[in-house]
Amino acid sequence: MENKSINYACLILSQLVEMIKNEDCENYIDIEDENLTEFFTALVMASCQLMNGITGENKNYLQHTYILNNLIVQYLIEHGALDKNKESKQG
């Protein structure tokens, strides 16, 4: 059975890897230990803006991460990787 979430994650990851590995990429970002915090913070900020643009809502970053946490818990429960009464099997 096809899992759209995993397929989407692979496609998004491929683009992100292109951005940080390929200096010829139009959106190249030089990632080093010193700017990892800024990079991952920017990922949350960008995904929030994307979700707000698609849904027409105006969630702030904290509200957005709350939604993301709910979505991933739902995903883990539905795919048997998390029991509501136990810790995640995924780590």
C-alpha positions as CSV (number, residue, x, y, z in Angstrom):
1,M,0.0,0.0,0.0
2,E,1.3,3.4,-1.0
3,N,2.0,5.8,1.8
4,K,1.6,9.4,0.6
5,S,3.2,10.9,3.6
6,I,6.4,9.0,3.1
7,N,6.4,9.7,-0.6
8,Y,5.9,13.5,0.1
9,A,8.7,13.4,2.8
10,C,11.1,11.8,0.3
11,L,10.3,14.4,-2.4
12,I,10.7,17.3,0.1
13,L,13.9,15.8,1.5
14,S,15.3,15.5,-2.0
15,Q,14.8,19.2,-2.6
16,L,16.3,20.1,0.8
17,V,19.3,18.0,0.1
18,E,19.7,19.7,-3.2
19,M,19.6,23.1,-1.5
20,I,22.4,22.2,0.9
21,K,24.6,20.0,-1.2
22,N,24.5,21.6,-4.6
23,E,26.3,24.9,-4.8
24,D,24.8,25.5,-8.2
25,C,21.3,25.3,-6.8
26,E,19.4,28.6,-7.1
27,N,18.4,28.3,-3.5
28,Y,21.8,27.0,-2.1
29,I,22.3,27.3,1.6
30,D,25.7,26.7,3.2
31,I,24.9,24.6,6.3
32,E,27.4,24.4,9.0
33,D,27.3,23.5,12.7
34,E,27.1,27.3,13.5
35,N,23.9,27.8,11.6
36,L,22.0,24.6,12.2
37,T,19.6,26.2,14.7
38,E,18.8,29.0,12.2
39,F,18.3,26.5,9.4
40,F,15.9,24.3,11.3
41,T,14.1,27.3,12.8
42,A,13.7,28.6,9.2
43,L,12.2,25.2,8.2
44,V,9.4,25.6,10.8
45,M,8.9,29.2,9.7
46,A,8.6,28.3,6.1
47,S,6.3,25.4,6.7
48,C,4.0,27.7,8.8
49,Q,3.9,30.3,6.0
50,L,3.1,27.5,3.5
51,M,0.3,26.1,5.6
52,N,-1.1,29.5,6.2
53,G,-1.1,30.3,2.5
54,I,-2.8,27.0,1.6
55,T,-5.4,27.1,4.4
56,G,-6.0,30.8,4.5
57,E,-5.5,30.8,8.2
58,N,-3.1,32.9,10.2
59,K,-1.4,30.6,12.7
60,N,1.7,31.7,14.5
61,Y,4.7,29.5,14.8
62,L,3.8,28.0,18.1
63,Q,0.2,27.2,16.9
64,H,1.7,25.7,13.8
65,T,4.1,23.4,15.6
66,Y,1.2,22.3,17.8
67,I,-0.7,21.2,14.7
68,L,2.4,19.5,13.3
69,N,2.9,17.6,16.6
70,N,-0.8,16.4,16.4
71,L,-0.4,15.3,12.8
72,I,2.7,13.2,13.5
73,V,1.1,11.6,16.6
74,Q,-1.9,10.8,14.5
75,Y,0.4,9.3,11.8
76,L,2.3,7.2,14.3
77,I,-0.9,5.8,15.9
78,E,-2.5,5.0,12.5
79,H,0.7,3.2,11.3
80,G,1.1,1.2,14.5
81,A,4.3,3.0,15.5
82,L,2.8,4.5,18.6
83,D,0.4,3.1,21.1
84,K,-1.5,5.8,23.0
85,N,-0.5,4.0,26.2
86,K,3.1,3.3,25.4
87,E,6.2,5.1,24.1
88,S,6.9,5.4,20.4
89,K,8.5,2.4,18.7
90,Q,10.3,4.9,16.4
91,G,12.4,6.3,19.2
